[in-house]
């Protein structure tokens, strides 16, 4: 009997029924389901799996993409990962102002955790941007949702959390101008969810930027936010070097944001 015939009734049959063509598979996950390294090697030899890196495979039949890579992290890695910020908005049709060039994939990781080395395999098609929202102390499950991309589902931030992550990324991951352009289209956010996020945030800088961008774009939900429960600290914060010091939130913003007729100020 051939090697194919020996394994088709058991583990190989399970593999074909429980994975998709192109799906990225960690050896640790395969082992938990009865497929050890020797069996994985055998499946590679027979063309059912392809080795991507040490301990990482993909099922043959389709070239894996960044969605497969992120789906692998979310379902097999054992650490919480979500598609965040700009990427989350784009997947939900809310990022109408995107920058040209290679696609950016924003991912929120736990503190001190880095993407695994094998992720470099997918950097030819996308740039991965990692974000750490360590100042946010709230049960994040209520602010995440599942989005379908083809036959895969990714855990992503809801628009309110994505907006918070955009504010968190200013100016290191995204420019103030780009963030402002994104906020222009976010006029239907839930004030209840925003209030809960901001009240659970200990990042003074993020809170100030979030409130400023919301007020600047005159969104109706701004009037329903109770600022008394939001940590905004004291003193000035330099966000944009040499920028205009916005008086309400005491942060420096691009000088082009300064309203006409208002006195100049910088920090």
Residue, then its C-alpha position, 0 to 999 in steps of 0.5 A: x500500500x502506498x504512503x498516501x493510502x496508509x494515511x488517508x483514512x486517518x490524520x490526512x483525511x482529518x487535515x483535508x476536512x479541517x483546513x483550507x487550501x493555502x491555510x498556514x499551519x503551525x507544527x505545534x497546532x498540528x501536533x495537538x491534533x495528532x500530526x507529529x513532525x515526521x508525519x508533517x514531513x511525509x505530507x510535504x514529501x507527498x505534496x499535501x503540505x509545503x514548508x514555509x519556515x521551521x515548524x510552519x507549513x501551509x496546505x497546498x492548493x493556493x498561495x497563502x497571503x497575509x490573511x492566512x498568516x494573521x488567521x494562523x496567529x488568531x487560531x493557533x498561536x495562543x496569544x491575542x492578536x487583532x487586526x486594528x486601526x487603519x486596517x480594521x477601518x479599511x476592511x469595514x469600508x471606513x478608510x476612504x483616505x488611504x496612502x499609496x504604496x504597499x498595503x499596511x496591516x495594523x496588528x495589536x499584540x500583547x505587551x512585549x510580544x513580537x511577531x514570529x520570525x516566519x512572518x517575514x515571508x509575507x512582507x513582500x505583499x504587505x507591511x505589518x505595523x504592530x501596535x501596543x495599547x497597554x494603556x487601555x484597561x478594559x475587556x476588549x472582547x466587547x470591542x471586537x468583531x469577526x469579518x469574513x475575507x473569502x472563506x476566512x474570518x479575522x478578529x478585528x476592532x470595531x470602528x470605535x476601537x479602531x478610531x482609538x487605535x488611530x489616535x494612539x498611533x499618532x504621530x509614530x505610525x500615522x500622520x496627524x493629517x492622515x488621522x484627521x482625514x480618517x476621522x472626517x468619515x467617522x461620523x456614526x460612532x457610538x458615544x456609549x462605546x467611545x465613552x467606555x473606551x476613553x474612561x478605561x484609557x490611561x494614555x493621556x496623549x491618546x485621549x487628548x488626540x482622540x477628543x481633539x479629532x472628534x471635536x475638530x470634525x464636529x461629529x454629533x456624538x462629541x456632545x454626549x461624551x462626559x469629559x469628567x471621567x476621561x483621564x487627560x492629565x495636566x500640562x502641555x503635550x508635544x505631539x507635532x514638533x514645532x506645531x501649533x499649540x491647540x488651547x483646549x487640549x494643550x497638544x501641538x498639532x500641524x500648523x495648518x490646523x490653526x483656525x484663521x484669526x487665532x493667535x499663534x502658539x507653539x510648544 
